[in-house]
Amino acid sequence: MKNKKLILFDIDGTLVQTTTNSVEHWKHRIGKVIKEVYGKDVNFEIETKKYNGGVDRNVLRSIARDAGVTDDAVFDANFSHARQVFHEALKESIGSGAILYRANTEAHELVKLLHAKREHYLGIITGNIEMNAWLKLTTAGMREYFSFGGFADEVNDRAELARHAVEKATKHFKQSFAPREVVIIGDTVHDIRCGKHIGATTIGVTTGLTNGYEDLVKEEADLVVDSLMDERVLHLLG
């Protein structure tokens, strides 16, 4: 019997879109975490471009270090608390209507189709901590399609995230996956790089805010599209 493929979706910009003010709210949440958990003020401008494509754990570590938390052992000892504060701050932003999350229409259609056919395993691969990832998908009406994901809680970079996600998937789905049986779909060059790092098939989609068609092509994604309902995507995924 032929193995099922493992199809891993990025969240932000791929499955889900948010409002244009989300970056400022993200900075506010970061500052809240560093102040409440580590007792330091983020009294400098956070350069979002510097952290684009990063994983939440390492982004928080880096900004905390710049704010004066120079002992990594201190950061790690308090990370569980930091993660909870970060999550509660996102819940507050969503609950107040300050930011919104909605499904990308074509991505939602593709996920529904794949979920209904059940010919492949579906999962998440994201730089978000797990609680925030599920919250965003729930808010956008896409939580029901996923039982598994690779998240930022236990890793420090995207390459490690890709390896970690496949290892978790092997246990979760009780099937091993050869590199080309893994498909990673994302909207940034970082998604393509992490996929290529493990030899996965990569699909770049131009629905995000930071990388366009040319960037994704230069990164040598296996396929670059403007819509995840493109016939080439459907063909590649069988």
MDAnalysis code that builds the backbone (N, CA, C; Angstrom):
import MDAnalysis as mda
import numpy as np

u = mda.Universe.empty(714, n_residues=238, atom_resindex=np.repeat(np.arange(238), 3), trajectory=True)
u.add_TopologyAttr("name", ["N", "CA", "C"] * 238)
u.add_TopologyAttr("resid", np.arange(1, 239))
u.add_TopologyAttr("resname", ["MET", "LYS", "ASN", "LYS", "LYS", "LEU", "ILE", "LEU", "PHE", "ASP", "ILE", "ASP", "GLY", "THR", "LEU", "VAL", "GLN", "THR", "THR", "THR", "ASN", "SER", "VAL", "GLU", "HIS", "TRP", "LYS", "HIS", "ARG", "ILE", "GLY", "LYS", "VAL", "ILE", "LYS", "GLU", "VAL", "TYR", "GLY", "LYS", "ASP", "VAL", "ASN", "PHE", "GLU", "ILE", "GLU", "THR", "LYS", "LYS", "TYR", "ASN", "GLY", "GLY", "VAL", "ASP", "ARG", "ASN", "VAL", "LEU", "ARG", "SER", "ILE", "ALA", "ARG", "ASP", "ALA", "GLY", "VAL", "THR", "ASP", "ASP", "ALA", "VAL", "PHE", "ASP", "ALA", "ASN", "PHE", "SER", "HIS", "ALA", "ARG", "GLN", "VAL", "PHE", "HIS", "GLU", "ALA", "LEU", "LYS", "GLU", "SER", "ILE", "GLY", "SER", "GLY", "ALA", "ILE", "LEU", "TYR", "ARG", "ALA", "ASN", "THR", "GLU", "ALA", "HIS", "GLU", "LEU", "VAL", "LYS", "LEU", "LEU", "HIS", "ALA", "LYS", "ARG", "GLU", "HIS", "TYR", "LEU", "GLY", "ILE", "ILE", "THR", "GLY", "ASN", "ILE", "GLU", "MET", "ASN", "ALA", "TRP", "LEU", "LYS", "LEU", "THR", "THR", "ALA", "GLY", "MET", "ARG", "GLU", "TYR", "PHE", "SER", "PHE", "GLY", "GLY", "PHE", "ALA", "ASP", "GLU", "VAL", "ASN", "ASP", "ARG", "ALA", "GLU", "LEU", "ALA", "ARG", "HIS", "ALA", "VAL", "GLU", "LYS", "ALA", "THR", "LYS", "HIS", "PHE", "LYS", "GLN", "SER", "PHE", "ALA", "PRO", "ARG", "GLU", "VAL", "VAL", "ILE", "ILE", "GLY", "ASP", "THR", "VAL", "HIS", "ASP", "ILE", "ARG", "CYS", "GLY", "LYS", "HIS", "ILE", "GLY", "ALA", "THR", "THR", "ILE", "GLY", "VAL", "THR", "THR", "GLY", "LEU", "THR", "ASN", "GLY", "TYR", "GLU", "ASP", "LEU", "VAL", "LYS", "GLU", "GLU", "ALA", "ASP", "LEU", "VAL", "VAL", "ASP", "SER", "LEU", "MET", "ASP", "GLU", "ARG", "VAL", "LEU", "HIS", "LEU", "LEU", "GLY"])
u.atoms.positions = np.array([
    [0.842, -1.199, 0.000],
    [0.000, 0.000, 0.000],
    [0.880, 1.252, 0.000],
    [0.567, 2.210, -0.838],
    [1.357, 3.432, -0.956],
    [1.215, 4.292, 0.286],
    [2.355, 4.808, 0.780],
    [2.321, 5.699, 1.933],
    [1.545, 6.979, 1.634],
    [0.849, 7.469, 2.632],
    [0.241, 8.789, 2.521],
    [1.322, 9.850, 2.636],
    [1.102, 10.986, 1.971],
    [2.011, 12.113, 2.127],
    [1.673, 12.872, 3.405],
    [2.672, 13.592, 3.898],
    [2.490, 14.495, 5.031],
    [2.510, 15.915, 4.477],
    [1.380, 16.618, 4.558],
    [1.281, 17.978, 4.017],
    [1.211, 18.955, 5.184],
    [2.232, 19.788, 5.289],
    [2.365, 20.714, 6.407],
    [2.144, 22.147, 5.927],
    [1.220, 22.841, 6.571],
    [0.875, 24.212, 6.205],
    [1.407, 25.208, 7.232],
    [2.024, 26.273, 6.740],
    [2.286, 27.444, 7.562],
    [0.946, 28.103, 7.886],
    [0.904, 28.936, 8.932],
    [-0.348, 29.603, 9.297],
    [-0.414, 31.029, 8.756],
    [0.375, 31.932, 9.327],
    [0.254, 33.358, 9.009],
    [0.619, 33.649, 7.555],
    [-0.330, 34.200, 6.823],
    [-0.101, 34.538, 5.425],
    [-0.368, 33.395, 4.470],
    [-0.481, 32.187, 5.004],
    [-0.741, 31.007, 4.178],
    [-2.177, 30.520, 4.392],
    [-2.460, 30.037, 5.583],
    [-3.830, 29.631, 5.904],
    [-4.681, 30.803, 6.358],
    [-4.044, 31.754, 7.013],
    [-4.780, 32.811, 7.722],
    [-4.232, 34.186, 7.381],
    [-5.125, 35.137, 7.231],
    [-4.762, 36.547, 7.058],
    [-5.199, 37.323, 8.295],
    [-4.521, 38.432, 8.557],
    [-4.905, 39.275, 9.671],
    [-4.949, 40.731, 9.237],
    [-5.281, 41.607, 10.169],
    [-5.403, 43.028, 9.863],
    [-4.031, 43.695, 9.799],
    [-3.975, 44.837, 9.115],
    [-2.692, 45.490, 8.863],
    [-2.038, 46.032, 10.131],
    [-2.824, 46.209, 11.196],
    [-2.254, 46.730, 12.440],
    [-1.692, 45.625, 13.330],
    [-1.667, 44.399, 12.828],
    [-1.263, 43.265, 13.663],
    [0.191, 43.361, 14.114],
    [1.052, 43.979, 13.296],
    [2.466, 44.088, 13.658],
    [2.644, 44.945, 14.906],
    [1.934, 46.057, 14.971],
    [2.034, 46.921, 16.146],
    [1.497, 46.219, 17.393],
    [0.431, 45.470, 17.237],
    [-0.096, 44.718, 18.372],
    [0.868, 43.618, 18.796],
    [1.535, 43.000, 17.829],
    [2.549, 41.982, 18.139],
    [3.685, 42.597, 18.959],
    [4.145, 43.769, 18.572],
    [5.196, 44.451, 19.336],
    [4.738, 44.728, 20.759],
    [3.488, 45.161, 20.888],
    [2.938, 45.436, 22.221],
    [2.929, 44.166, 23.068],
    [2.527, 43.048, 22.485],
    [2.484, 41.788, 23.233],
    [3.878, 41.348, 23.650],
    [4.848, 41.548, 22.766],
    [6.229, 41.206, 23.108],
    [6.685, 42.028, 24.313],
    [6.441, 43.342, 24.254],
    [6.832, 44.214, 25.353],
    [6.177, 43.821, 26.662],
    [4.918, 43.424, 26.588],
    [4.171, 42.995, 27.787],
    [4.824, 41.756, 28.401],
    [5.206, 40.801, 27.566],
    [5.842, 39.573, 28.052],
    [7.168, 39.890, 28.740],
    [8.007, 40.661, 28.075],
    [9.334, 40.956, 28.628],
    [9.208, 41.711, 29.952],
    [8.250, 42.620, 30.042],
    [8.064, 43.403, 31.271],
    [7.500, 42.542, 32.387],
    [6.407, 41.829, 32.122],
    [5.730, 41.068, 33.169],
    [6.544, 39.878, 33.655],
    [7.212, 39.206, 32.742],
    [7.890, 37.955, 33.093],
    [9.333, 38.189, 33.522],
    [10.032, 39.094, 32.814],
    [11.463, 39.261, 33.069],
    [11.825, 40.600, 33.722],
    [10.808, 41.461, 33.904],
    [11.050, 42.714, 34.599],
    [11.890, 43.717, 33.845],
    [11.901, 43.615, 32.521],
    [12.699, 44.518, 31.695],
    [11.798, 45.294, 30.739],
    [12.170, 46.532, 30.470],
    [11.430, 47.349, 29.516],
    [12.022, 47.204, 28.118],
    [11.155, 47.062, 27.130],
    [11.594, 47.090, 25.734],
    [11.501, 48.547, 25.298],
    [12.549, 49.302, 25.602],
    [12.552, 50.744, 25.318],
    [13.322, 51.057, 24.047],
    [13.227, 50.124, 23.090],
    [13.871, 50.297, 21.795],
    [12.908, 49.804, 20.725],
    [13.105, 50.253, 19.510],
    [12.234, 49.847, 18.399],
    [12.556, 48.405, 17.997],
    [11.539, 47.570, 17.979],
    [11.716, 46.189, 17.537],
    [11.695, 46.164, 16.023],
    [12.784, 45.730, 15.416],
    [12.880, 45.672, 13.951],
    [12.216, 44.379, 13.474],
    [11.001, 44.493, 13.037],
    [10.235, 43.300, 12.676],
    [10.896, 42.504, 11.550],
    [11.534, 43.190, 10.629],
    [12.180, 42.494, 9.509],
    [13.248, 41.535, 10.006],
    [13.910, 41.927, 11.091],
    [14.971, 41.101, 11.671],
    [14.437, 39.758, 12.147],
    [13.176, 39.744, 12.580],
    [12.603, 38.539, 13.175],
    [11.640, 37.814, 12.256],
    [11.410, 38.353, 11.073],
    [10.514, 37.700, 10.130],
    [11.035, 36.300, 9.806],
    [10.165, 35.317, 9.937],
    [10.562, 33.947, 9.650],
    [11.128, 33.220, 10.847],
    [11.279, 33.932, 11.961],
    [11.794, 33.294, 13.156],
    [10.716, 32.489, 13.872],
    [11.125, 31.782, 14.908],
    [10.171, 31.045, 15.740],
    [10.006, 31.808, 17.048],
    [8.793, 31.780, 17.592],
    [8.465, 32.621, 18.738],
    [9.446, 32.470, 19.902],
    [9.842, 31.247, 20.201],
    [10.742, 31.029, 21.341],
    [12.041, 31.806, 21.157],
    [12.626, 31.706, 19.975],
    [13.903, 32.366, 19.744],
    [13.739, 33.876, 19.576],
    [12.612, 34.311, 19.000],
    [12.345, 35.747, 18.877],
    [12.241, 36.378, 20.264],
    [11.476, 35.744, 21.145],
    [11.356, 36.247, 22.511],
    [12.706, 36.250, 23.219],
    [13.492, 35.190, 23.014],
    [14.815, 35.113, 23.640],
    [15.703, 36.267, 23.171],
    [15.688, 36.514, 21.863],
    [16.545, 37.556, 21.293],
    [16.157, 38.945, 21.799],
    [14.856, 39.232, 21.820],
    [14.405, 40.553, 22.275],
    [14.630, 40.705, 23.779],
    [14.420, 39.624, 24.536],
    [14.685, 39.665, 25.975],
    [16.161, 39.942, 26.235],
    [17.024, 39.327, 25.440],
    [18.462, 39.552, 25.592],
    [18.815, 41.011, 25.319],
    [18.227, 41.572, 24.264],
    [18.479, 42.982, 23.944],
    [17.956, 43.907, 25.050],
    [16.922, 43.438, 25.772],
    [16.350, 44.240, 26.857],
    [17.113, 44.075, 28.173],
    [18.086, 43.151, 28.177],
    [18.919, 42.991, 29.373],
    [18.846, 41.648, 30.053],
    [18.084, 40.708, 29.510],
    [18.023, 39.356, 30.075],
    [19.134, 38.543, 29.411],
    [20.330, 38.671, 29.943],
    [21.507, 38.112, 29.266],
    [21.785, 36.658, 29.627],
    [21.140, 36.145, 30.657],
    [21.354, 34.763, 31.087],
    [20.291, 33.870, 30.451],
    [20.706, 33.022, 29.520],
    [19.751, 32.142, 28.848],
    [19.052, 31.204, 29.820],
    [19.727, 30.840, 30.896],
    [19.110, 29.958, 31.893],
    [17.914, 30.645, 32.544],
    [18.004, 31.949, 32.758],
    [16.897, 32.716, 33.323],
    [15.737, 32.752, 32.333],
    [16.068, 32.976, 31.073],
    [15.017, 32.988, 30.053],
    [14.306, 31.642, 30.010],
    [15.079, 30.564, 29.933],
    [14.479, 29.236, 29.805],
    [13.639, 28.870, 31.025],
    [14.111, 29.246, 32.217],
    [13.394, 28.902, 33.439],
    [12.029, 29.571, 33.501],
    [11.897, 30.709, 32.818],
    [10.643, 31.471, 32.859],
    [9.849, 31.398, 31.558],
    [10.297, 30.575, 30.628],
    [9.646, 30.558, 29.319],
    [8.211, 30.063, 29.388],
    [7.928, 29.096, 30.240],
    [6.563, 28.600, 30.352],
    [5.611, 29.727, 30.757],
    [6.043, 30.572, 31.699],
    [5.252, 31.723, 32.106],
    [5.138, 32.722, 30.951],
    [6.258, 32.961, 30.264],
    [6.268, 33.900, 29.134],
    [5.301, 33.461, 28.053],
    [5.296, 32.179, 27.795],
    [4.402, 31.622, 26.776],
    [2.942, 31.861, 27.135],
    [2.594, 31.694, 28.406],
    [1.226, 31.895, 28.847],
    [0.811, 33.358, 28.749],
    [1.706, 34.266, 29.158],
    [1.413, 35.703, 29.061],
    [1.228, 36.109, 27.604],
    [2.077, 35.578, 26.730],
    [2.003, 35.871, 25.304],
    [0.664, 35.409, 24.735],
    [0.227, 34.243, 25.167],
    [-1.042, 33.696, 24.705],
    [-2.219, 34.528, 25.209],
    [-2.209, 34.873, 26.478],
    [-3.303, 35.662, 27.048],
    [-3.397, 37.031, 26.376],
    [-2.238, 37.595, 26.034],
    [-2.234, 38.900, 25.362],
    [-2.847, 38.798, 23.971],
    [-2.593, 37.687, 23.265],
    [-3.213, 37.495, 21.953],
    [-4.721, 37.309, 22.093],
    [-5.136, 36.537, 23.079],
    [-6.573, 36.353, 23.326],
    [-7.250, 37.699, 23.579],
    [-6.580, 38.545, 24.330],
    [-7.140, 39.862, 24.632],
    [-7.280, 40.706, 23.371],
    [-6.250, 40.683, 22.516],
    [-6.291, 41.451, 21.269],
    [-7.417, 40.982, 20.358],
    [-7.596, 39.659, 20.280],
    [-8.664, 39.105, 19.443],
    [-10.034, 39.390, 20.061],
    [-10.136, 39.178, 21.369],
    [-11.406, 39.360, 22.052],
    [-11.926, 40.782, 22.006],
    [-11.006, 41.741, 22.008],
    [-11.398, 43.152, 21.961],
    [-11.708, 43.620, 20.547],
    [-11.399, 42.783, 19.575],
    [-11.594, 43.167, 18.177],
    [-10.483, 44.031, 17.636],
    [-9.388, 44.163, 18.403],
    [-8.267, 44.996, 17.970],
    [-7.599, 44.412, 16.727],
    [-7.543, 43.087, 16.652],
    [-7.039, 42.427, 15.453],
    [-7.995, 41.296, 15.092],
    [-8.022, 40.935, 13.817],
    [-8.908, 39.895, 13.331],
    [-8.099, 38.840, 12.588],
    [-8.559, 37.612, 12.632],
    [-7.959, 36.543, 11.829],
    [-9.061, 35.909, 10.996],
    [-8.778, 35.742, 9.725],
    [-9.742, 35.096, 8.836],
    [-8.999, 34.143, 7.917],
    [-9.713, 33.141, 7.445],
    [-9.104, 32.148, 6.567],
    [-8.835, 32.743, 5.186],
    [-7.710, 32.386, 4.592],
    [-7.492, 32.651, 3.173],
    [-8.446, 31.738, 2.397],
    [-9.262, 32.310, 1.552],
    [-10.346, 31.561, 0.914],
    [-9.854, 30.318, 0.174],
    [-8.865, 30.472, -0.691],
    [-8.400, 29.337, -1.493],
    [-7.699, 28.296, -0.613],
    [-6.964, 28.755, 0.394],
    [-6.309, 27.817, 1.310],
    [-7.357, 27.003, 2.059],
    [-8.417, 27.667, 2.473],
    [-9.504, 26.990, 3.173],
    [-10.146, 25.937, 2.269],
    [-10.340, 26.281, 1.006],
    [-10.931, 25.335, 0.059],
    [-10.046, 24.106, -0.117],
    [-8.728, 24.345, -0.236],
    [-7.800, 23.235, -0.413],
    [-7.794, 22.325, 0.811],
    [-7.732, 22.911, 1.975],
    [-7.703, 22.113, 3.203],
    [-8.985, 21.301, 3.351],
    [-10.121, 21.910, 3.074],
    [-11.388, 21.175, 3.150],
    [-11.390, 19.993, 2.175],
    [-10.894, 20.228, 0.982],
    [-10.848, 19.172, -0.027],
    [-9.956, 18.021, 0.421],
    [-8.751, 18.347, 0.883],
    [-7.812, 17.318, 1.320],
    [-8.336, 16.564, 2.540],
    [-8.944, 17.299, 3.445],
    [-9.482, 16.683, 4.660],
    [-10.612, 15.708, 4.314],
    [-11.436, 16.086, 3.373],
    [-12.557, 15.232, 2.985],
    [-12.086, 13.960, 2.278],
    [-11.050, 14.089, 1.452],
    [-10.572, 12.936, 0.683],
    [-9.765, 11.961, 1.542],
    [-9.102, 12.498, 2.580],
    [-8.330, 11.679, 3.529],
    [-7.272, 10.811, 2.849],
    [-6.703, 11.294, 1.763],
    [-5.658, 10.541, 1.081],
    [-4.265, 10.914, 1.586],
    [-4.172, 11.993, 2.357],
    [-2.901, 12.441, 2.915],
    [-3.105, 12.842, 4.372],
    [-2.008, 12.935, 5.094],
    [-2.047, 13.462, 6.461],
    [-1.811, 14.966, 6.416],
    [-2.595, 15.703, 7.184],
    [-2.471, 17.159, 7.223],
    [-1.912, 17.609, 8.565],
    [-1.092, 18.646, 8.521],
    [-0.538, 19.178, 9.751],
    [-0.146, 20.633, 9.600],
    [0.303, 21.204, 10.706],
    [0.726, 22.595, 10.781],
    [2.233, 22.643, 11.008],
    [2.898, 23.607, 10.388],
    [4.288, 23.899, 10.711],
    [4.399, 25.417, 10.817],
    [4.700, 25.907, 12.001],
    [4.597, 27.343, 12.243],
    [5.594, 27.824, 13.283],
    [5.991, 29.073, 13.136],
    [6.840, 29.717, 14.123],
    [6.087, 30.181, 15.343],
    [4.766, 30.015, 15.367],
    [3.953, 30.357, 16.534],
    [4.123, 29.322, 17.646],
    [3.992, 29.767, 18.901],
    [3.852, 28.801, 19.979],
    [2.530, 28.068, 19.776],
    [2.431, 26.870, 20.330],
    [1.282, 26.014, 20.024],
    [-0.051, 26.650, 20.405],
    [-0.138, 27.243, 21.595],
    [-1.418, 27.824, 22.031],
    [-1.892, 28.916, 21.079],
    [-0.969, 29.729, 20.613],
    [-1.342, 30.816, 19.705],
    [-1.699, 30.295, 18.319],
    [-1.013, 29.246, 17.891],
    [-1.321, 28.657, 16.586],
    [-2.759, 28.141, 16.555],
    [-3.142, 27.363, 17.572],
    [-4.496, 26.817, 17.605],
    [-5.533, 27.925, 17.763],
    [-5.187, 28.975, 18.523],
    [-6.121, 30.091, 18.702],
    [-6.381, 30.792, 17.375],
    [-5.336, 31.042, 16.605],
    [-5.512, 31.701, 15.314],
    [-6.372, 30.849, 14.378],
    [-6.107, 29.552, 14.342],
    [-6.877, 28.672, 13.466],
    [-8.330, 28.566, 13.920],
    [-8.543, 28.531, 15.226],
    [-9.903, 28.493, 15.756],
    [-10.660, 29.755, 15.373],
    [-10.017, 30.903, 15.556],
    [-10.642, 32.182, 15.237],
    [-10.991, 32.277, 13.755],
    [-10.131, 31.693, 12.920],
    [-10.343, 31.740, 11.478],
    [-11.241, 30.613, 10.964],
    [-11.715, 29.748, 11.863],
    [-12.615, 28.670, 11.465],
    [-11.940, 27.501, 10.779],
    [-10.650, 27.251, 11.098],
    [-9.927, 26.173, 10.424],
    [-9.359, 25.121, 11.377],
    [-9.667, 25.241, 12.644],
    [-9.088, 24.326, 13.641],
    [-9.492, 22.876, 13.394],
    [-10.718, 22.645, 12.948],
    [-11.269, 21.294, 12.840],
    [-10.530, 20.388, 11.864],
    [-9.736, 20.971, 10.986],
    [-9.086, 20.166, 9.943],
    [-7.741, 19.593, 10.378],
    [-7.256, 20.001, 11.537],
    [-5.895, 19.626, 11.935],
    [-5.870, 18.999, 13.327],
    [-5.162, 17.889, 13.427],
    [-4.982, 17.226, 14.721],
    [-3.530, 17.261, 15.178],
    [-2.682, 17.823, 14.346],
    [-1.242, 17.703, 14.584],
    [-0.513, 18.950, 14.088],
    [0.607, 19.257, 14.729],
    [1.431, 20.358, 14.229],
    [2.808, 20.371, 14.846],
    [3.719, 21.068, 14.168],
    [5.043, 21.351, 14.691],
    [5.084, 22.823, 15.046],
    [5.435, 23.133, 16.291],
    [5.316, 24.495, 16.803],
    [6.631, 25.008, 17.376],
    [6.619, 26.285, 17.774],
    [7.848, 26.974, 18.158],
    [8.250, 26.761, 19.611],
    [7.433, 26.075, 20.380],
    [7.675, 25.973, 21.819],
    [9.012, 25.316, 22.170],
    [9.420, 24.331, 21.370],
    [10.567, 23.514, 21.751],
    [11.755, 23.616, 20.792],
    [11.716, 24.558, 19.876],
    [12.813, 24.676, 18.905],
    [13.283, 26.121, 18.816],
    [14.451, 26.303, 18.200],
    [15.046, 27.633, 18.128],
    [15.181, 28.188, 16.720],
    [14.914, 27.381, 15.699],
    [14.978, 27.907, 14.334],
    [14.112, 27.066, 13.412],
    [13.946, 27.553, 12.201],
    [13.039, 26.898, 11.250],
    [13.539, 25.529, 10.798],
    [14.855, 25.388, 10.639],
    [15.387, 24.101, 10.210],
    [15.095, 23.035, 11.266],
    [15.329, 23.398, 12.512],
    [15.038, 22.483, 13.617],
    [13.545, 22.195, 13.684],
    [12.738, 23.207, 13.382],
    [11.283, 23.051, 13.391],
    [10.831, 22.002, 12.379],
    [11.417, 22.029, 11.192],
    [11.043, 21.059, 10.158],
    [11.372, 19.631, 10.593],
    [12.570, 19.422, 11.103],
    [12.951, 18.085, 11.574],
    [12.029, 17.634, 12.708],
    [11.771, 18.556, 13.625],
    [10.934, 18.261, 14.779],
    [9.515, 17.885, 14.345],
    [8.974, 18.611, 13.373],
    [7.614, 18.345, 12.905],
    [7.496, 16.957, 12.291],
    [8.467, 16.564, 11.491],
    [8.406, 15.243, 10.853],
    [8.575, 14.132, 11.889],
    [9.444, 14.345, 12.870],
    [9.610, 13.351, 13.934],
    [8.315, 13.180, 14.718],
    [7.650, 14.292, 15.028],
    [6.370, 14.232, 15.737],
    [5.303, 13.550, 14.889],
    [5.299, 13.863, 13.593],
    [4.299, 13.278, 12.692],
    [4.456, 11.762, 12.610],
    [5.698, 11.288, 12.606],
    [5.966, 9.854, 12.542],
    [5.311, 9.133, 13.718],
    [5.403, 9.748, 14.895],
    [4.784, 9.151, 16.091],
    [3.272, 9.324, 16.073],
    [2.835, 10.510, 15.676],
    [1.398, 10.828, 15.727],
    [0.595, 9.979, 14.747],
    [1.107, 9.846, 13.519],
    [0.367, 9.131, 12.479],
    [0.804, 7.669, 12.346],
    [1.844, 7.303, 13.121],
    [2.354, 5.928, 13.104],
    [2.770, 5.507, 11.697],
    [3.459, 6.408, 11.030],
    [4.008, 6.143, 9.698],
    [5.272, 6.965, 9.527],
    [6.308, 6.361, 8.980],
    [7.526, 7.113, 8.676],
    [7.344, 7.795, 7.322],
    [8.048, 8.922, 7.147],
    [7.903, 9.703, 5.921],
    [9.270, 9.942, 5.285],
    [9.420, 9.465, 4.047],
    [10.617, 9.802, 3.282],
    [10.568, 11.291, 2.957],
    [11.724, 11.937, 2.736],
    [11.734, 13.387, 2.490],
    [10.741, 13.852, 1.434],
    [10.649, 13.155, 0.307],
    [9.762, 13.614, -0.768],
    [8.311, 13.229, -0.527],
    [8.041, 12.567, 0.596],
    [6.652, 12.322, 0.997],
    [6.144, 13.436, 1.905],
    [7.010, 14.418, 2.160],
    [6.638, 15.573, 2.979],
    [6.491, 16.782, 2.064],
    [5.403, 17.509, 2.201],
    [5.164, 18.731, 1.430],
    [4.983, 19.882, 2.421],
    [5.780, 20.930, 2.247],
    [5.653, 22.107, 3.106],
    [5.150, 23.276, 2.272],
    [4.065, 23.888, 2.741],
    [3.406, 24.971, 2.012],
    [3.465, 26.245, 2.854],
    [4.034, 27.309, 2.267],
    [4.142, 28.551, 3.018],
    [4.265, 29.760, 2.117],
    [4.213, 30.935, 2.734],
    [4.203, 32.183, 1.969],
    [5.508, 32.949, 2.026],
    [6.513, 32.442, 2.744],
    [7.786, 33.158, 2.845],
    [8.955, 32.274, 2.417],
    [10.066, 32.925, 2.163],
    [11.279, 32.189, 1.794],
    [11.724, 31.284, 2.940],
    [11.373, 31.642, 4.178],
    [11.771, 30.831, 5.333],
    [11.056, 29.486, 5.332],
    [9.812, 29.476, 4.867],
    [9.078, 28.210, 4.738],
    [9.742, 27.316, 3.692],
    [10.155, 27.914, 2.601],
    [10.804, 27.144, 1.537],
    [12.145, 26.605, 2.024],
    [12.906, 27.442, 2.707],
    [14.219, 27.010, 3.207],
    [14.103, 25.862, 4.197],
    [13.127, 25.940, 5.103],
    [13.022, 24.873, 6.101],
    [12.594, 23.577, 5.425],
    [11.756, 23.669, 4.390],
    [11.376, 22.476, 3.657],
    [12.553, 21.857, 2.917],
    [13.323, 22.702, 2.248],
    [14.475, 22.204, 1.506],
    [15.531, 21.603, 2.432],
    [15.590, 22.125, 3.658],
    [16.576, 21.629, 4.623],
    [16.391, 20.137, 4.897],
    [15.144, 19.664, 4.832],
    [14.891, 18.244, 5.091],
    [14.582, 17.480, 3.812],
    [14.725, 18.149, 2.665],
    [14.488, 17.476, 1.390],
    [13.029, 17.341, 1.016],
    [12.152, 18.149, 1.629],
    [10.725, 18.075, 1.348],
    [10.383, 18.773, 0.035],
    [9.232, 18.446, -0.509],
    [8.665, 19.206, -1.624],
    [8.136, 20.521, -1.053],
    [8.391, 21.628, -1.759],
    [7.989, 22.936, -1.232],
    [7.071, 23.663, -2.204],
    [6.026, 24.264, -1.648],
    [5.096, 25.081, -2.422],
    [5.056, 26.471, -1.800],
    [5.370, 27.478, -2.598],
    [5.286, 28.854, -2.143],
    [4.025, 29.501, -2.677],
    [3.324, 30.231, -1.816],
    [2.094, 30.911, -2.225],
    [2.231, 32.398, -1.908],
    [1.764, 33.244, -2.813],
    [2.036, 34.682, -2.729],
    [0.974, 35.458, -1.959],
    [0.358, 34.823, -0.956],
    [-0.719, 35.465, -0.217],
    [-0.244, 36.186, 1.038],
    [1.060, 36.127, 1.319],
    [1.584, 36.774, 2.516],
    [1.945, 38.225, 2.286],
    [2.510, 38.855, 3.319],
    [2.816, 40.280, 3.274],
    [4.267, 40.582, 2.935],
    [5.152, 39.589, 3.032],
    [6.583, 39.907, 2.951],
    [7.288, 39.427, 1.693],
    [6.899, 38.302, 1.148],
    [7.603, 37.767, -0.016],
    [6.655, 37.558, -1.189],
    [7.077, 38.041, -2.349],
    [6.274, 37.895, -3.554],
    [6.752, 36.753, -4.417],
    [6.211, 36.709, -5.621],
    [6.471, 35.606, -6.553],
    [7.967, 35.451, -6.843],
    [8.637, 36.558, -7.168],
    [10.048, 36.476, -7.538],
    [10.908, 35.965, -6.395],
    [10.617, 36.408, -5.161],
    [11.383, 35.939, -3.999],
    [11.266, 34.431, -3.836],
    [10.062, 33.924, -3.978],
    [9.829, 32.491, -3.790],
    [10.445, 31.672, -4.921],
    [10.415, 32.219, -6.137],
    [11.058, 31.542, -7.267],
    [12.563, 31.484, -7.068],
    [13.160, 32.597, -6.633],
    [14.611, 32.635, -6.394],
    [15.031, 31.620, -5.335],
    [14.120, 31.357, -4.411],
    [14.418, 30.392, -3.349],
    [14.318, 28.955, -3.859],
    [13.894, 28.810, -5.126],
    [13.812, 27.519, -5.807],
    [12.784, 26.586, -5.173],
    [11.645, 27.164, -4.822],
    [10.523, 26.314, -4.408],
    [10.145, 25.401, -5.568],
    [9.624, 24.234, -5.270],
    [9.227, 23.308, -6.324],
    [8.071, 23.859, -7.142],
    [7.249, 24.668, -6.494],
    [6.107, 25.274, -7.173],
    [5.787, 26.593, -6.482],
    [5.519, 27.638, -7.277],
    [5.102, 28.932, -6.737],
    [3.780, 29.320, -7.398],
    [2.797, 29.661, -6.587],
    [1.466, 29.968, -7.112],
    [0.883, 31.183, -6.404],
    [-0.129, 31.766, -7.032],
    [-0.860, 32.871, -6.411],
    [-2.069, 32.371, -5.620],
    [-2.466, 31.132, -5.884],
    [-3.630, 30.555, -5.208],
    [-3.366, 29.081, -4.919],
    [-3.747, 28.627, -3.745],
    [-3.557, 27.219, -3.411],
    [-4.590, 26.314, -4.071],
    [-5.527, 26.900, -4.807],
    [-6.435, 26.092, -5.612],
    [-5.988, 26.052, -7.073],
    [-4.795, 26.498, -7.331],
    [-4.188, 26.379, -8.659],
    [-4.148, 24.896, -9.047],
    [-4.456, 24.598, -10.301],
    [-4.504, 23.200, -10.747],
    [-3.171, 22.484, -10.558],
    [-2.074, 23.236, -10.605],
    [-0.756, 22.619, -10.416],
    [-0.577, 22.119, -8.986],
    [-1.158, 22.817, -8.035],
    [-1.119, 22.366, -6.653],
    [-1.919, 21.085, -6.502],
    [-3.111, 21.077, -7.062],
    [-3.975, 19.902, -6.969],
    [-3.319, 18.689, -7.626],
    [-2.657, 18.939, -8.733],
    [-1.954, 17.831, -9.422],
    [-0.794, 17.326, -8.591],
    [0.000, 18.228, -8.041],
    [1.162, 17.836, -7.259],
    [0.742, 17.026, -6.026],
    [-0.382, 17.407, -5.433],
    [-0.853, 16.724, -4.236],
    [-1.690, 15.488, -4.548],
    [-1.890, 15.239, -5.835],
    [-2.607, 14.040, -6.229],
    [-4.102, 14.135, -5.984],
])
